[in-house]
Structures are given as C-alpha cells and as structure tokens.
C-alpha cells in the first residue's frame, strides 16, 4: 500500500491593504515672539520650496528650531523650554503656525509664559504655563 501525501491547500492570496494617499503638510505661516534671536517675526510661505540664506548667526537655524518645537519633544537642538527665550525678554516665548495638510488648514502653537512668584523659602521661583497648564520649574 502506497502512502499518498495529502496536498495542502495553498493560502488564498489576500488583497494588499489599501493605504490612504499621503499628502505632504505645508507650513503656510509662522509667527515667532521672543524666540531666540527674534523679538517678533511673521513669515508667510507659498507653494514653492523654501531656502533659508544668510550669514552665520543670522537666525536660519532658529527658524528651523521654532518649527521643530511644534512637534512633541524638545526641538532639534534639544534645548530646554527656558533656553529658547530671547535673551532680552522676560523669559516668555511663543511659536505659532498655520499648517495645511490632508485635513485642510490647522493652527498650532507652543508657548512658554514666565512670571516670578514669591513664595516663602524661595527667591524668584519661576512659574511657567504651557498650553494653559501651570508648570513649576526649579532653577
């Protein structure tokens, strides 16, 4: 008696999952307030690619860092929130942008508001607000 091997059924090919078309997000406008070397900047962008030109120390990387602060994390230089405030300001700063993507235009921002609160045992204890949440930071 010969043993016959049973043919295993080959798997039925499944259609590849459909992915949504990717739409690149574009920054349409960027506003900086007391951010690094900028006391105030209002930038508008069109559809063409952007090239930042300028001498060393002109603020090109500061613009890129401001954009990086709109995403979660500490930004491209990994600076603390206090470090990016303009040196001649009060410690507050703000970055805001209008971004266009698959969902249309979206406004986003990140800011730090500094104020000094005097409490017993502390001298000049700074308090910061990020997105309307109060954060205490020991310096």
Secondary structure, 3 states (H helix, E strand, C coil): CCCCCCCCCCCCCCCCCCCCCCCCCEEEEEEEEEECCEEEEEEECCCCCCCCCCCCCCCHHHHHHHHHCCCCCCCCCCCCCHHHECCCCCCCEEEEEEEEECCEEEEEEEEEEEEEECCCCCCCEEEEEECCEEEECCC
